[in-house]
Amino acid sequence: MKDPFLKRRKARSLSAQISNVEWQILQRQQSINVRGDSLIRKIRQQLTAPTSLLLSGGVGFLLGELTKRRAPKSCGNGDKSTAPATSPLITALNLIGTVRTLYMALPIAWMLKSYKQSTQSSERRYRQAGRSSVTTVGRDSR
């Protein structure tokens, strides 16, 4: 016994099958656009979060301070006791140490942010629970 669904599928014309595939492609393209837009929105929200901006500003400041050009020293002093200039290797090692320290401090900033968000959400739940109990008491007293 043949399945009537298979007969119906075979009976569809080529133009109907083509239009069906075109419709599926259009739906997938639209879903890709929607998902891409939501991804871009989330990335922008994360990049413009205060903790991210402070962290990137701090890293930029440190990089600027470490790579700042030194003013040329005058030769007329006659003091030979000045410290030798730091090599690029020492500067790179200092930079890596600084970045590691900031990277280690990053989870602390995220924890503080999540704590703040959880506190705000619990306050909202508390307020909503307070409103619902007031409305139920008000209804019972009638």
Salt bridges, closest charged atoms under 4 A:
GLU65 OE1 - LYS68 NZ 3.44
GLU123 OE1 - ARG127 NH2 3.65
